[in-house]
Amino acid sequence: MSTKARPWAWVPTLYFAEGIPYAIVTTLTVVMYKQMGLDNTRLALYTSILTLPWVIKPLWSPIVDIFSSKRRWILLMEFLIAAALMAVALTLPGPMWLSVTIASFLAVAFLSATHDISADGFYILSLPATSQSAFVGIRTTFYRIAMLLGQGPVLILAGTLEVSYGDIPRAWALMFEILAAVYALFAFYHIWALPHAVSDNSRKATSVREVGRAFASSFVGFFRRPHIITILAFLLLYKFPIAQLQRLVSPFLLDSTQNGGLGLSTIEVGFGYGTLGIIGLLAGGIAGGLAIARGTLRQWLIPMAWTLTASCGAMAILALTPQPSLTQIYLCVVAEQFGYGFSTTAYIMYCIHISRGEFATSHYAIATGIMSLGMMLPGMMAGAIEEAVGYSNFFIITCLSCFITLTVAYFAKKQFAM
């Protein structure tokens, strides 16, 4: 039976496999480097730089479209991601662990961004329009499940291995051996499960010029949009406070009380921030979607910006509370993640709004690339700020910087009738 006739055989696993590397690079690395003893300045800088491939992925998306098939790209990327994760596992106990793991994680990010491009294209080519609509919720759900597992149970397992071995490098090396093996299994499974779509054939070299011309037209067209200054300001600055905050939440939870942190274990962080927090994030996203569905983005843009401010406030309250209980910590984490999920809905809908037109797919990729840049740059400096002023003052600064979010949201609402 053709797998094309049963997309349940490959759509959930494909998007689950797409979410795992992103969870590893954006969240798991922060906890691992903190446990390995990296200071907050370098930790925030390095882990923010690791997100660069998702910022610039629109630049090489035509290559994926021109050469070979999406199916081959997907399989190649998955096997290479498994190899890069194994490289992390093999080098963690060694003397060159920092430089080699950063290079390996950067490779994972680049490969994962390429996997994103090919998977989205493959989804469009392999399913009829009716099935695409029917499975859009399924692909999103399984992507988020991957994020949940990558930030919750995986952290709990890593913490359990830390306790069992009493050796942090060895524990995390074993953790990445497991992840590499699991990811390789996805690649082998997809050799069988992914259909051979007729339209997903190898591109001819003669199409390079045409594709390049179309790419240039879409890129230039995006920056010639009306109100482009307002658009760029919103895309870059709306998440400015949360980009700083999220880079330091896990270190804050893990750091000792002598250093101003809360002194939680890896297992407690995995359950709180990686499990309960993700549930709060999903609940916030669902609530945000329902709110906009019953109203308009124009109506909800400012309230959602205020929700992001409240999200930062939850962590500031936690940092200023002397000896908070584990229940109080978990409640603040859930509140922070709920506010982030709720406020991010406005951002996603704004990206969709400004991407409408002839080059909708390319313009959306550009918009999300700028979004990633807006997350990367503030995150790079977050660690240095925290080490200069301490956790409590750092979270207060993130609350004050929410004025930037409110300002760009005001101008976006003013300039666009949404």
Secondary structure, DSSP 8 states (H G I E B T S, - for coil): --GGG-GGGTHHHHHHHHHHHHHIIIIIHHHHHHHTT--HHHHHHHHHHTTHHHHHGGGTHHHHHHSS-HHHHHHHHHHHHHHHHHHHHHHTTSTTHHHHHHHHHHHHHHHHHHHHHHHHHHHHHHS-HHHHHHHHHHHHHHHHHHHHHHHTHHHHHHHHHHHHHS-HHHHHHHHHHHHHHHHHHHHHHHHHHS---TT-----GGGHHHHHHHHHHHHHHHHTSTTHHHHHHHHHHTTHHHHHHHHHHHHHHHS-GGGTS----HHHHHHIIIIIHHHHHHHHHHHHHHHHHHS-HHHHHHHHHHHHHHHHHHHHHHHHSSS--HHHHHHHHHHHHHHHHHHHHHHHHHHHHHH-STTHHHHHHHHHHHHHHHHHHHHHHHHHHHHHH-HHHHHHHHHHTHHHHHHHHHHHHHH---
